[in-house]
C-alpha cells in the first residue's frame, strides 16, 4: 500500500539586507532544484516573504538551501509552518 506523503506550507519573512541585492532572483534559482510551489516577494516594510509548499522534505530542504546560500543577506526571520495542500501551481517571483 502506498503511503500518503506529508504536505506542508512554510512561510518565512526575512529581515536584513534583502531588497535590492538580487535576493528574490537567487531564491527563485534555488527553487529549481526542489519539487515545490509558492513564491517570493518584497514587502513594503523592507522584508522579503517566502512561501514554499510541497512534500515536507522538499519544502524544508528548499528553505534550508535558501538560508545557507543567502546567509550573508538576512539577519533574522519569522517562520510559520502548517500542514496542507499547495495553493500554487509553480514557484515564482512576486506570486504572479
N, C-alpha and C positions, 0 to 999 in steps of 0.2 A: 504494500500500500504506500502511495506517495505521501510524504509529509508536507503539510502546508507551510510555506515559507513565511517568516515573520516580517511583516511590512511596517515601516516606520516613516515618520516625517520629522525632520530635525530642522529647527530654525535657530540660526546663530546671528547675533548682531555684533560686529567687530568695531572697536574704537581704536583710535590711533591715527597714524598717517596712512589712511586707507582710501582717500579720494584724491584723484589727480595723479596717481602713480601707476596706473595700469592694473590695479588690484582686481577689478571685475574681469578684465580680459584674462588675467592669469588664472583666476578661479574657473573661468569657462574652459580654459585649456586643460586644467586638471580634471574637469568633469568628463572629458573624452575617454579617460581610462576607466570609467566606472559605469555600471548599468543603473543610472539614476535619472530622475527628472527633477524639475524645480527651477530656481532662478537665483540670480544675484543682482542686487541693485543698490544704488546710492540712496541714502535717506537725507532729508533736509537738514538734519542736525549734525551732518558730517560723518555719520557712521555708515557702514555697509551691512546690508541684510542678505543673508544666505538662507535659502530653503532647499533642502535636499530630501528627496523621497525615494523609497525603494526598499529592497531587502535590507534588513538590519546591517549585515556585514558590509554590503556595498555602500550604503549611506554613511555609516560610521567610518569606513575606510576613506571615503572622499573627504569628509570633514577633517580627519586626521592628516590626510595628504595636503589639504589646503593650509592647515595650520602650520605644518612643517615647512612647506615651500614659502609661505608668506610671513614667517615668524618675525622678520625684521620690520614689518609694517604695522601689525596690530599689537596693542599693549593690553587690552582687556576685551572680554566678551561676555555676553549674556546668552545662554543656551537653553532651549526648550525642546524636549523630545517626546513625541506621542505616537502611540500605535495608530495605524490607519492606512487605508489605501491611498495611492498617489492621486493628486488632483491635477497634475500637469502631464502633458504628453511627451515633452522633451525637456532638456536643460537649456536655459537661455540667459542672456543678459537682460536685465530690466523686466523679466517676467512676461515679455510680449511674445 
